[in-house]
Amino acid sequence: MAYKITDECISCGACVEECPVEAISEGDDKYKIDPKLCTDCGACADACPVEAIKPE
């Protein structure tokens, strides 16, 4: 199960640095996670200061 970035994302980029497989990229209005690359490790969710990353 991949993680998903919700609308609460403030586009701070903290999650990008923590992703070991580089599955996170900048989207139009928030960051996005490529579900094909996500390994469900949760590192991004732990790094998010506003808890905008949830399991899908």
SULKA-V799795 format. One record per run of one state. SS is the DSSP state (@ for helix, = for strand, . for the rest). FROM is the first residue (numbers start at 1). LEN is the number of residues. If there is no record, write none. Layout:
# SULKA-V799795
SS|FROM|LEN + SS|FROM|LEN
This chain:
# SULKA-V799795
.|1|2 + =|3|3 + .|6|8 + @|14|5 + .|19|5 + =|24|3 + .|27|4 + =|31|3 + .|34|9 + @|43|5 + .|48|5 + =|53|3 + .|56|1
